[in-house]
Amino acid sequence: MPIGRVGRPGLIGLAARTAVIAGTAQAVSGGMARNQQARAQQAAQQQEYADDQQRAQMEAAAQAAAAAYPPPPTPSPAPTTDLIGELQKLAALQQAGVLTDAEFSAAKAKLLS
């Protein structure tokens, strides 16, 4: 009858136990890493969604503000001729005797029309 060993395990038993422990540790470590990566990816997606929502709200507020305050009207262009200056020139020509009263009246009527 063979007598079994009592005490410490043999070299093969020790190697087998070490392999089981190492394999288990690697599996647990890999699982934890995958879980952490999945949580980080989910957090990034949630942040991106929140950023998109905030951007949409800002654009809507900008559009509402633009609709509430229309752009100021453009000023009408200044007249091409200086009416007062032209009348003063005509009056000076009349006083100098270059224009007669009839010519002054006709030129004045032309400017005012």
Summary of the structure (lengths in Angstrom):
residues: 113
radius of gyration: 48.8
end to end distance: 139.0
largest distance: 155.6
contacts: 192
relative contact order: 0.04
helix: 74%
strand: 0%
